[in-house]
Amino acid sequence: MNIEKKVRELVEEKIADKPNLFLVDVKMHSNGKLIVLIDGDNGLGIDDCVQVSRHVGFHLEEENVIETAYNLEVSSPGIDYPLSSPRQYAKNMGRTLAIKMADGSKREGVLSAITEDAIVIEEKIKEKGKKAETVESVIPINHITETKVLISFK
């Protein structure tokens, strides 16, 4: 049985009655660390993490899914964790994103809109000898390899 798949099912089951919560990722590491990342459209509370952790932990033990010792961690993705779902993009509207493109190039701009298959950013383009101007760019999601939120400490 695929542990990550089983854990995904358990998490989805537990958050089914909380439409503002969503699963971001499940990773079982070889060192026995089982990481579950969930998020919420309006943030995520400790209680939500505890409930998901108890539900997943209980069922994994009950059904003896994992033979070896493991450590279950349930949390929201850290700010340095790449965005992976449209809901995560929506949550970060108005923030500055650093985007790695499939062609190896990098882009940076403020997220201003999201469609089903693209994001729109406002990026500053500077041409030689001219003032930088802000341009709205539509970037197809399938051209993106990684997106992270840039934190400004200004």
N, CA and C atoms as an extended XYZ file, in Angstrom:
462
Properties=species:S:1:pos:R:3:atomname:S:1:resname:S:1:resid:I:1 pbc="F F F"
N         0.845       -1.200        0.000 N   MET     1
C         0.000        0.000        0.000 CA  MET     1
C         0.887        1.260        0.000 C   MET     1
N         0.497        2.233       -0.780 N   ASN     2
C         1.225        3.499       -0.842 CA  ASN     2
C         0.854        4.351        0.374 C   ASN     2
N         1.828        4.592        1.247 N   ILE     3
C         1.589        5.333        2.491 CA  ILE     3
C         1.104        6.747        2.213 C   ILE     3
N         1.784        7.452        1.289 N   GLU     4
C         1.411        8.838        0.992 CA  GLU     4
C        -0.025        8.918        0.474 C   GLU     4
N        -0.408        7.962       -0.379 N   LYS     5
C        -1.767        7.950       -0.930 CA  LYS     5
C        -2.787        7.745        0.204 C   LYS     5
N        -2.511        6.803        1.105 N   LYS     6
C        -3.396        6.516        2.231 CA  LYS     6
C        -3.531        7.751        3.130 C   LYS     6
N        -2.407        8.415        3.398 N   VAL     7
C        -2.429        9.604        4.258 CA  VAL     7
C        -3.235       10.714        3.584 C   VAL     7
N        -3.059       10.885        2.273 N   ARG     8
C        -3.857       11.882        1.532 CA  ARG     8
C        -5.349       11.629        1.733 C   ARG     8
N        -5.755       10.357        1.583 N   GLU     9
C        -7.171        9.991        1.755 CA  GLU     9
C        -7.649       10.331        3.160 C   GLU     9
N        -6.833       10.015        4.164 N   LEU    10
C        -7.213       10.286        5.556 CA  LEU    10
C        -7.356       11.794        5.811 C   LEU    10
N        -6.429       12.572        5.267 N   VAL    11
C        -6.486       14.030        5.459 CA  VAL    11
C        -7.730       14.589        4.771 C   VAL    11
N        -7.960       14.194        3.511 N   GLU    12
C        -9.129       14.686        2.762 CA  GLU    12
C       -10.423       14.354        3.512 C   GLU    12
N       -10.468       13.140        4.077 N   GLU    13
C       -11.629       12.692        4.844 CA  GLU    13
C       -11.846       13.622        6.051 C   GLU    13
N       -10.761       13.958        6.747 N   LYS    14
C       -10.855       14.765        7.971 CA  LYS    14
C       -11.232       16.214        7.668 C   LYS    14
N       -10.749       16.770        6.562 N   ILE    15
C       -11.024       18.189        6.285 CA  ILE    15
C       -12.231       18.388        5.355 C   ILE    15
N       -12.909       17.299        5.015 N   ALA    16
C       -14.046       17.374        4.089 CA  ALA    16
C       -15.124       18.365        4.562 C   ALA    16
N       -15.303       18.472        5.882 N   ASP    17
C       -16.344       19.370        6.408 CA  ASP    17
C       -15.800       20.778        6.672 C   ASP    17
N       -14.574       21.034        6.258 N   LYS    18
C       -13.973       22.366        6.431 CA  LYS    18
C       -13.527       22.870        5.062 C   LYS    18
N       -14.459       23.430        4.294 N   PRO    19
C       -14.152       23.813        2.908 CA  PRO    19
C       -13.040       24.852        2.764 C   PRO    19
N       -12.714       25.569        3.846 N   ASN    20
C       -11.643       26.572        3.727 CA  ASN    20
C       -10.251       25.951        3.863 C   ASN    20
N       -10.189       24.666        4.276 N   LEU    21
C        -8.898       23.985        4.409 CA  LEU    21
C        -8.603       23.146        3.168 C   LEU    21
N        -7.316       23.011        2.844 N   PHE    22
C        -6.945       22.164        1.713 CA  PHE    22
C        -5.590       21.525        1.940 C   PHE    22
N        -5.415       20.355        1.341 N   LEU    23
C        -4.169       19.604        1.450 CA  LEU    23
C        -3.172       20.161        0.445 C   LEU    23
N        -1.943       20.417        0.898 N   VAL    24
C        -0.893       20.920        0.018 CA  VAL    24
C         0.029       19.780       -0.399 C   VAL    24
N         0.488       18.970        0.568 N   ASP    25
C         1.450       17.924        0.234 CA  ASP    25
C         1.546       16.880        1.339 C   ASP    25
N         1.944       15.664        0.957 N   VAL    26
C         2.240       14.592        1.903 CA  VAL    26
C         3.553       13.972        1.444 C   VAL    26
N         4.502       13.876        2.368 N   LYS    27
C         5.806       13.276        2.029 CA  LYS    27
C         6.226       12.321        3.134 C   LYS    27
N         6.567       11.095        2.738 N   MET    28
C         7.116       10.127        3.686 CA  MET    28
C         8.606       10.059        3.408 C   MET    28
N         9.415       10.496        4.356 N   HIS    29
C        10.862       10.500        4.183 CA  HIS    29
C        11.460        9.181        4.666 C   HIS    29
N        12.593        8.808        4.104 N   SER    30
C        13.229        7.531        4.455 CA  SER    30
C        13.652        7.468        5.924 C   SER    30
N        13.805        8.632        6.566 N   ASN    31
C        14.200        8.647        7.984 CA  ASN    31
C        13.013        8.437        8.931 C   ASN    31
N        11.829        8.140        8.345 N   GLY    32
C        10.655        7.877        9.172 CA  GLY    32
C         9.823        9.111        9.457 C   GLY    32
N        10.200       10.238        8.884 N   LYS    33
C         9.436       11.460        9.110 CA  LYS    33
C         8.315       11.550        8.074 C   LYS    33
N         7.084       11.628        8.546 N   LEU    34
C         5.906       11.743        7.692 CA  LEU    34
C         5.396       13.175        7.808 C   LEU    34
N         5.520       13.926        6.736 N   ILE    35
C         5.148       15.343        6.747 CA  ILE    35
C         3.824       15.536        6.017 C   ILE    35
N         2.874       16.187        6.679 N   VAL    36
C         1.591       16.534        6.068 CA  VAL    36
C         1.480       18.055        6.089 C   VAL    36
N         1.324       18.658        4.916 N   LEU    37
C         1.169       20.107        4.837 CA  LEU    37
C        -0.264       20.432        4.422 C   LEU    37
N        -0.946       21.189        5.283 N   ILE    38
C        -2.292       21.647        4.953 CA  ILE    38
C        -2.304       23.165        5.070 C   ILE    38
N        -3.278       23.778        4.431 N   ASP    39
C        -3.365       25.229        4.483 CA  ASP    39
C        -4.838       25.614        4.490 C   ASP    39
N        -5.089       26.878        4.742 N   GLY    40
C        -6.463       27.366        4.756 CA  GLY    40
C        -6.549       28.665        3.996 C   GLY    40
N        -7.678       28.880        3.349 N   ASP    41
C        -7.877       30.120        2.592 CA  ASP    41
C        -7.720       31.331        3.508 C   ASP    41
N        -8.101       31.163        4.787 N   ASN    42
C        -7.978       32.258        5.758 CA  ASN    42
C        -6.944       31.917        6.818 C   ASN    42
N        -5.948       31.133        6.447 N   GLY    43
C        -4.944       30.721        7.422 CA  GLY    43
C        -5.303       29.382        8.032 C   GLY    43
N        -4.447       28.931        8.935 N   LEU    44
C        -4.599       27.608        9.516 CA  LEU    44
C        -4.343       27.704       11.012 C   LEU    44
N        -5.242       27.128       11.798 N   GLY    45
C        -5.080       27.161       13.250 CA  GLY    45
C        -4.407       25.907       13.766 C   GLY    45
N        -3.820       26.022       14.949 N   ILE    46
C        -3.186       24.877       15.615 CA  ILE    46
C        -4.203       23.748       15.797 C   ILE    46
N        -5.438       24.104       16.163 N   ASP    47
C        -6.484       23.092       16.366 CA  ASP    47
C        -6.682       22.235       15.124 C   ASP    47
N        -6.658       22.887       13.957 N   ASP    48
C        -6.836       22.146       12.708 CA  ASP    48
C        -5.715       21.128       12.538 C   ASP    48
N        -4.496       21.550       12.823 N   CYS    49
C        -3.330       20.654       12.713 CA  CYS    49
C        -3.461       19.484       13.681 C   CYS    49
N        -3.866       19.784       14.912 N   VAL    50
C        -4.003       18.748       15.939 CA  VAL    50
C        -5.058       17.729       15.518 C   VAL    50
N        -6.214       18.213       15.034 N   GLN    51
C        -7.292       17.302       14.630 CA  GLN    51
C        -6.861       16.402       13.479 C   GLN    51
N        -6.190       16.974       12.495 N   VAL    52
C        -5.720       16.184       11.350 CA  VAL    52
C        -4.678       15.177       11.824 C   VAL    52
N        -3.769       15.613       12.681 N   SER    53
C        -2.722       14.739       13.195 CA  SER    53
C        -3.316       13.551       13.956 C   SER    53
N        -4.269       13.822       14.822 N   ARG    54
C        -4.900       12.744       15.601 CA  ARG    54
C        -5.622       11.759       14.694 C   ARG    54
N        -6.363       12.302       13.717 N   HIS    55
C        -7.136       11.462       12.789 CA  HIS    55
C        -6.199       10.559       11.990 C   HIS    55
N        -5.181       11.161       11.398 N   VAL    56
C        -4.233       10.406       10.573 CA  VAL    56
C        -3.481        9.391       11.432 C   VAL    56
N        -2.953        9.847       12.570 N   GLY    57
C        -2.202        8.969       13.466 CA  GLY    57
C        -3.024        7.783       13.940 C   GLY    57
N        -4.266        8.054       14.342 N   PHE    58
C        -5.151        6.996       14.840 CA  PHE    58
C        -5.361        5.927       13.771 C   PHE    58
N        -5.708        6.361       12.557 N   HIS    59
C        -6.003        5.402       11.490 CA  HIS    59
C        -4.760        4.652       11.001 C   HIS    59
N        -3.618        5.326       10.998 N   LEU    60
C        -2.383        4.642       10.589 CA  LEU    60
C        -2.057        3.531       11.582 C   LEU    60
N        -2.264        3.802       12.881 N   GLU    61
C        -2.006        2.796       13.919 CA  GLU    61
C        -3.045        1.674       13.840 C   GLU    61
N        -4.305        2.082       13.758 N   GLU    62
C        -5.429        1.150       13.729 CA  GLU    62
C        -5.281        0.140       12.589 C   GLU    62
N        -4.890        0.647       11.420 N   GLU    63
C        -4.794       -0.217       10.238 CA  GLU    63
C        -3.362       -0.720       10.035 C   GLU    63
N        -2.474       -0.396       10.953 N   ASN    64
C        -1.079       -0.828       10.896 CA  ASN    64
C        -0.463       -0.573        9.509 C   ASN    64
N        -0.642        0.649        9.032 N   VAL    65
C        -0.208        1.023        7.689 CA  VAL    65
C         1.317        1.095        7.579 C   VAL    65
N         1.963        1.611        8.638 N   ILE    66
C         3.417        1.778        8.595 CA  ILE    66
C         4.050        0.788        9.561 C   ILE    66
N         4.906       -0.066        9.018 N   GLU    67
C         5.521       -1.140        9.818 CA  GLU    67
C         6.567       -0.609       10.800 C   GLU    67
N         7.307        0.423       10.393 N   THR    68
C         8.420        0.920       11.197 CA  THR    68
C         8.005        2.139       12.017 C   THR    68
N         8.885        2.568       12.905 N   ALA    69
C         8.622        3.770       13.697 CA  ALA    69
C         8.594        4.972       12.762 C   ALA    69
N         7.703        5.897       13.030 N   TYR    70
C         7.631        7.096       12.210 CA  TYR    70
C         7.268        8.285       13.082 C   TYR    70
N         7.512        9.473       12.545 N   ASN    71
C         7.219       10.706       13.253 CA  ASN    71
C         6.289       11.524       12.363 C   ASN    71
N         5.070       11.755       12.819 N   LEU    72
C         4.068       12.481       12.028 CA  LEU    72
C         4.118       13.969       12.359 C   LEU    72
N         4.298       14.795       11.329 N   GLU    73
C         4.277       16.251       11.499 CA  GLU    73
C         3.192       16.830       10.615 C   GLU    73
N         2.263       17.570       11.217 N   VAL    74
C         1.213       18.238       10.449 CA  VAL    74
C         1.382       19.736       10.652 C   VAL    74
N         1.536       20.480        9.555 N   SER    75
C         1.687       21.932        9.667 CA  SER    75
C         1.275       22.596        8.366 C   SER    75
N         1.337       23.913        8.372 N   SER    76
C         1.117       24.639        7.124 CA  SER    76
C         2.472       24.780        6.448 C   SER    76
N         2.485       24.945        5.125 N   PRO    77
C         3.775       25.085        4.455 CA  PRO    77
C         4.460       26.366        4.909 C   PRO    77
N         5.766       26.316        5.103 N   GLY    78
C         6.513       27.517        5.482 CA  GLY    78
C         6.529       28.505        4.334 C   GLY    78
N         6.874       29.726        4.626 N   ILE    79
C         6.873       30.785        3.619 CA  ILE    79
C         7.867       30.474        2.495 C   ILE    79
N         8.865       29.622        2.783 N   ASP    80
C         9.846       29.287        1.751 CA  ASP    80
C         9.433       28.078        0.915 C   ASP    80
N         8.250       27.518        1.215 N   TYR    81
C         7.771       26.354        0.480 CA  TYR    81
C         7.138       26.813       -0.834 C   TYR    81
N         7.514       26.204       -1.950 N   PRO    82
C         6.958       26.643       -3.245 CA  PRO    82
C         5.428       26.508       -3.306 C   PRO    82
N         4.789       27.443       -4.004 N   LEU    83
C         3.339       27.380       -4.198 CA  LEU    83
C         3.043       26.267       -5.196 C   LEU    83
N         1.984       25.497       -4.939 N   SER    84
C         1.691       24.395       -5.851 CA  SER    84
C         0.234       24.335       -6.299 C   SER    84
N        -0.659       25.001       -5.608 N   SER    85
C        -2.067       24.907       -6.007 CA  SER    85
C        -2.658       26.293       -6.248 C   SER    85
N        -3.686       26.356       -7.093 N   PRO    86
C        -4.349       27.640       -7.353 CA  PRO    86
C        -4.803       28.332       -6.065 C   PRO    86
N        -5.210       27.547       -5.060 N   ARG    87
C        -5.651       28.143       -3.796 CA  ARG    87
C        -4.501       28.820       -3.068 C   ARG    87
N        -3.289       28.256       -3.201 N   GLN    88
C        -2.130       28.901       -2.580 CA  GLN    88
C        -1.798       30.206       -3.306 C   GLN    88
N        -1.926       30.187       -4.625 N   TYR    89
C        -1.692       31.428       -5.378 CA  TYR    89
C        -2.714       32.484       -4.937 C   TYR    89
N        -3.983       32.091       -4.862 N   ALA    90
C        -5.055       33.027       -4.486 CA  ALA    90
C        -4.782       33.651       -3.128 C   ALA    90
N        -4.284       32.853       -2.207 N   LYS    91
C        -3.990       33.315       -0.857 CA  LYS    91
C        -2.876       34.365       -0.837 C   LYS    91
N        -2.040       34.349       -1.876 N   ASN    92
C        -0.884       35.244       -1.924 CA  ASN    92
C        -1.044       36.376       -2.929 C   ASN    92
N        -2.275       36.679       -3.267 N   MET    93
C        -2.586       37.788       -4.167 CA  MET    93
C        -1.991       39.081       -3.595 C   MET    93
N        -1.349       39.871       -4.448 N   GLY    94
C        -0.783       41.141       -3.997 CA  GLY    94
C         0.622       41.017       -3.433 C   GLY    94
N         1.122       39.795       -3.305 N   ARG    95
C         2.489       39.584       -2.807 CA  ARG    95
C         3.449       39.451       -3.984 C   ARG    95
N         4.715       39.696       -3.710 N   THR    96
C         5.745       39.576       -4.741 CA  THR    96
C         6.197       38.120       -4.838 C   THR    96
N         6.219       37.597       -6.058 N   LEU    97
C         6.598       36.209       -6.291 CA  LEU    97
C         7.917       36.126       -7.048 C   LEU    97
N         8.704       35.114       -6.721 N   ALA    98
C         9.900       34.776       -7.495 CA  ALA    98
C         9.537       33.504       -8.253 C   ALA    98
N         9.649       33.564       -9.568 N   ILE    99
C         9.187       32.468      -10.410 CA  ILE    99
C        10.338       31.910      -11.241 C   ILE    99
N        10.505       30.583      -11.179 N   LYS   100
C        11.477       29.913      -12.050 CA  LYS   100
C        10.690       29.334      -13.209 C   LYS   100
N        11.140       29.658      -14.409 N   MET   101
C        10.449       29.206      -15.608 CA  MET   101
C        11.054       27.893      -16.109 C   MET   101
N        10.267       27.161      -16.891 N   ALA   102
C        10.719       25.884      -17.444 CA  ALA   102
C        11.953       26.063      -18.336 C   ALA   102
N        12.080       27.231      -18.946 N   ASP   103
C        13.240       27.469      -19.827 CA  ASP   103
C        14.486       27.896      -19.053 C   ASP   103
N        14.392       27.920      -17.710 N   GLY   104
C        15.551       28.263      -16.888 CA  GLY   104
C        15.603       29.722      -16.475 C   GLY   104
N        14.784       30.562      -17.096 N   SER   105
C        14.802       31.980      -16.745 CA  SER   105
C        14.058       32.209      -15.426 C   SER   105
N        14.272       33.400      -14.858 N   LYS   106
C        13.611       33.764      -13.603 CA  LYS   106
C        12.815       35.041      -13.818 C   LYS   106
N        11.667       35.107      -13.177 N   ARG   107
C        10.823       36.307      -13.263 CA  ARG   107
C        10.434       36.694      -11.849 C   ARG   107
N        10.084       37.954      -11.689 N   GLU   108
C         9.686       38.441      -10.373 CA  GLU   108
C         8.614       39.499      -10.568 C   GLU   108
N         7.574       39.440       -9.750 N   GLY   109
C         6.537       40.453       -9.857 CA  GLY   109
C         5.450       40.248       -8.824 C   GLY   109
N         4.552       41.216       -8.760 N   VAL   110
C         3.446       41.179       -7.810 CA  VAL   110
C         2.281       40.428       -8.449 C   VAL   110
N         1.786       39.409       -7.744 N   LEU   111
C         0.673       38.607       -8.252 CA  LEU   111
C        -0.593       39.449       -8.267 C   LEU   111
N        -1.190       39.633       -9.462 N   SER   112
C        -2.383       40.483       -9.548 CA  SER   112
C        -3.638       39.726       -9.964 C   SER   112
N        -3.481       38.542      -10.568 N   ALA   113
C        -4.661       37.767      -10.976 CA  ALA   113
C        -4.281       36.315      -11.220 C   ALA   113
N        -5.314       35.467      -11.202 N   ILE   114
C        -5.126       34.043      -11.466 CA  ILE   114
C        -6.265       33.586      -12.356 C   ILE   114
N        -5.926       32.807      -13.367 N   THR   115
C        -6.966       32.161      -14.168 CA  THR   115
C        -6.777       30.662      -13.949 C   THR   115
N        -7.559       29.870      -14.649 N   GLU   116
C        -7.478       28.423      -14.472 CA  GLU   116
C        -6.091       27.880      -14.813 C   GLU   116
N        -5.464       28.447      -15.840 N   ASP   117
C        -4.184       27.885      -16.278 CA  ASP   117
C        -3.044       28.891      -16.372 C   ASP   117
N        -3.227       30.064      -15.760 N   ALA   118
C        -2.165       31.077      -15.801 CA  ALA   118
C        -2.249       31.995      -14.594 C   ALA   118
N        -1.126       32.691      -14.352 N   ILE   119
C        -1.132       33.744      -13.341 CA  ILE   119
C        -0.764       35.044      -14.037 C   ILE   119
N        -1.148       36.149      -13.434 N   VAL   120
C        -0.800       37.462      -13.978 CA  VAL   120
C         0.028       38.176      -12.925 C   VAL   120
N         1.211       38.630      -13.349 N   ILE   121
C         2.054       39.391      -12.425 CA  ILE   121
C         2.347       40.764      -13.016 C   ILE   121
N         2.612       41.705      -12.130 N   GLU   122
C         3.064       43.023      -12.557 CA  GLU   122
C         4.561       43.044      -12.292 C   GLU   122
N         5.332       43.048      -13.379 N   GLU   123
C         6.789       43.024      -13.214 CA  GLU   123
C         7.414       44.278      -13.788 C   GLU   123
N         8.509       44.676      -13.159 N   LYS   124
C         9.236       45.858      -13.640 CA  LYS   124
C        10.208       45.407      -14.724 C   LYS   124
N        10.080       46.023      -15.891 N   ILE   125
C        10.962       45.712      -17.012 CA  ILE   125
C        11.842       46.932      -17.249 C   ILE   125
N        13.138       46.719      -17.264 N   LYS   126
C        14.058       47.840      -17.470 CA  LYS   126
C        14.840       47.606      -18.755 C   LYS   126
N        14.655       48.513      -19.680 N   GLU   127
C        15.436       48.461      -20.917 CA  GLU   127
C        16.591       49.431      -20.786 C   GLU   127
N        17.672       49.124      -21.448 N   LYS   128
C        18.872       49.956      -21.365 CA  LYS   128
C        18.548       51.408      -21.717 C   LYS   128
N        19.001       52.317      -20.855 N   GLY   129
C        18.820       53.742      -21.139 CA  GLY   129
C        17.413       54.263      -20.908 C   GLY   129
N        16.494       53.404      -20.470 N   LYS   130
C        15.121       53.852      -20.219 CA  LYS   130
C        14.782       53.637      -18.758 C   LYS   130
N        13.728       54.323      -18.321 N   LYS   131
C        13.241       54.119      -16.963 CA  LYS   131
C        12.518       52.771      -16.901 C   LYS   131
N        12.590       52.127      -15.744 N   ALA   132
C        11.878       50.855      -15.582 CA  ALA   132
C        10.384       51.114      -15.649 C   ALA   132
N         9.679       50.240      -16.363 N   GLU   133
C         8.227       50.394      -16.367 CA  GLU   133
C         7.572       49.100      -15.914 C   GLU   133
N         6.401       49.247      -15.292 N   THR   134
C         5.685       48.085      -14.795 CA  THR   134
C         4.795       47.545      -15.904 C   THR   134
N         4.950       46.259      -16.167 N   VAL   135
C         4.213       45.606      -17.239 CA  VAL   135
C         3.423       44.443      -16.647 C   VAL   135
N         2.200       44.264      -17.138 N   GLU   136
C         1.403       43.122      -16.706 CA  GLU   136
C         1.758       41.934      -17.598 C   GLU   136
N         2.167       40.829      -16.993 N   SER   137
C         2.571       39.648      -17.758 CA  SER   137
C         1.703       38.458      -17.381 C   SER   137
N         1.216       37.755      -18.399 N   VAL   138
C         0.453       36.531      -18.180 CA  VAL   138
C         1.429       35.367      -18.332 C   VAL   138
N         1.520       34.531      -17.300 N   ILE   139
C         2.446       33.406      -17.329 CA  ILE   139
C         1.653       32.099      -17.198 C   ILE   139
N         1.679       31.261      -18.231 N   PRO   140
C         0.988       29.971      -18.139 CA  PRO   140
C         1.589       29.122      -17.021 C   PRO   140
N         0.740       28.521      -16.204 N   ILE   141
C         1.215       27.728      -15.067 CA  ILE   141
C         2.094       26.566      -15.530 C   ILE   141
N         1.806       25.995      -16.692 N   ASN   142
C         2.611       24.860      -17.156 CA  ASN   142
C         4.003       25.284      -17.644 C   ASN   142
N         4.298       26.586      -17.646 N   HIS   143
C         5.639       27.079      -17.986 CA  HIS   143
C         6.465       27.358      -16.729 C   HIS   143
N         5.827       27.162      -15.559 N   ILE   144
C         6.477       27.467      -14.276 CA  ILE   144
C         6.994       26.178      -13.641 C   ILE   144
N         8.260       26.212      -13.179 N   THR   145
C         8.772       25.045      -12.456 CA  THR   145
C         8.705       25.261      -10.940 C   THR   145
N         8.768       26.535      -10.498 N   GLU   146
C         8.692       26.801       -9.060 CA  GLU   146
C         8.300       28.252       -8.821 C   GLU   146
N         7.442       28.452       -7.835 N   THR   147
C         7.048       29.796       -7.437 CA  THR   147
C         7.177       29.920       -5.931 C   THR   147
N         7.878       30.958       -5.487 N   LYS   148
C         7.998       31.230       -4.053 CA  LYS   148
C         7.592       32.671       -3.779 C   LYS   148
N         7.066       32.886       -2.580 N   VAL   149
C         6.701       34.234       -2.162 CA  VAL   149
C         7.965       34.916       -1.656 C   VAL   149
N         8.202       36.137       -2.107 N   LEU   150
C         9.360       36.903       -1.620 CA  LEU   150
C         8.909       37.746       -0.440 C   LEU   150
N         9.646       37.660        0.630 N   ILE   151
C         9.310       38.420        1.831 CA  ILE   151
C        10.146       39.694        1.850 C   ILE   151
N         9.461       40.801        2.064 N   SER   152
C        10.155       42.079        2.123 CA  SER   152
C        10.219       42.531        3.584 C   SER   152
N        11.395       42.934        4.009 N   PHE   153
C        11.557       43.406        5.384 CA  PHE   153
C        11.768       44.908        5.404 C   PHE   153
N        11.171       45.609        4.460 N   LYS   154
C        11.333       47.065        4.377 CA  LYS   154
C        10.508       47.740        5.449 C   LYS   154
